[in-house]
Each structure stands twice: as C-alpha cells, then as structure tokens.
Amino acid sequence: MNTATRARPDRAAIRLERMFSAPGDGPTVRTSINDYPGEAVRSGVQIADTVFGPQAEAAGSPLELMHSNAPIPEAARRAGERVVETGPVTAIIGGVGDGQAEVLAAIAEKAKVPFFNVGDSSDALRRACGRYTFHVEASAAMYLDVMAQWLAANGRKKPFVVYEDNPGSAALDRKSTRLNSSHSQ
C-alpha cells in the first residue's frame, strides 16, 4: 500500500493524531516519566480543540483528535505506521520521550504528512531537517543561549553547567564554554 497517498485527507475533516505517553481521562497509573510532559501536551491539544474546534466546524472542516499512547519509540513507530496506513491523517503531534521524534519524523516524511515535534529539544533532529517536521519545542541550544544571555544580563559571568555524558550534551558543553568566554568579557 502506498502510504503517501493514503495519509492525505480525502475529506474535509482535520484529523490530528497525538502520539506520546499520557494516560487517558480518568484515574490512571503512570507508566513513564514522559507521562508528565505528555499530559501537558494532551491538555494543550484539548484546549486548542475547545478554542478552535467550533471555528473549524463552522468552516466545514471538523477537527478530529485521535490519541495513541506511545511511551517508547517502538510504540510510537507502531502507532505512527498504523495511523498513516488506516486512514487519512492531517498531521501527527508528538515527540515526547527519547527517540520518539526521530521515529515520527521518519514516518511523516515517508507519508508526506506534517509532524509537529512538541517534546524533543535535540539539535541533531534539527540538523536532519525533514521537510515535513516542524519544531514547536525549542532546541537545547536555544535554551542554552537564552540562559547565557539572562545570566550575563544579570551579572552572572561564570555559570556552572551540569550535563549528561552523551554526544548531544558534549556539544552543548562546548557551546556553553564558548558562551561563557564571550559573555565574560
């Protein structure tokens, strides 16, 4: 089956697939640390539906929100592939949790549907520059730049930076060293 043609909407509805780790409505058991940011994203999407849903309906394009609980990249892959295979989808929203944005970006690229990255701050994902991927989440480098600017503006010239021992964090450490030297003058 050609997912590129199946994924495009063939009717007026705007179908948004939300893929992240977040329990549904009602009492639940937390299964992942990503449940917390996933829950925040779910709430944001529900608010957007409340605000824009009636407008979309009045314009003749009802807003349909679907949700797949995807606490790990493998679950995000299965859910992403399933959603583009089974029906038209207007966009995919997700990327909360290690490795999930990369998986969903690849699915979106293949299916030619927009993917809104709402949870991955990885600079590597931005360098990959998928034409169907849109980053709502700021990059880690952006966060670092803003923190360095704020610290310098408030007289703090030599901040102490703690980072994980991985290639992405090592790149941020090099950037923070350059920022420290440029702001300390």
Buried (B, 14 or more C-beta within 10 A) or exposed (E): EEBEEBBBBEEEBBBBBBBBBBBEEEEEEBEBEBBEBBBBBBEBBBEBBEEEBEEBEEEEBBBBBBBBBBBBBEBBBBBBBEBBEEBBBBBBBBBBBEBBBBBBBBBBBBBBBBBBBBBBBBBEBBEBEBEBBBBEBEBBBBEBBEBBEEBBEEEEEEBEBEBEEEEBBEBBBEBBEEBBEEBEE
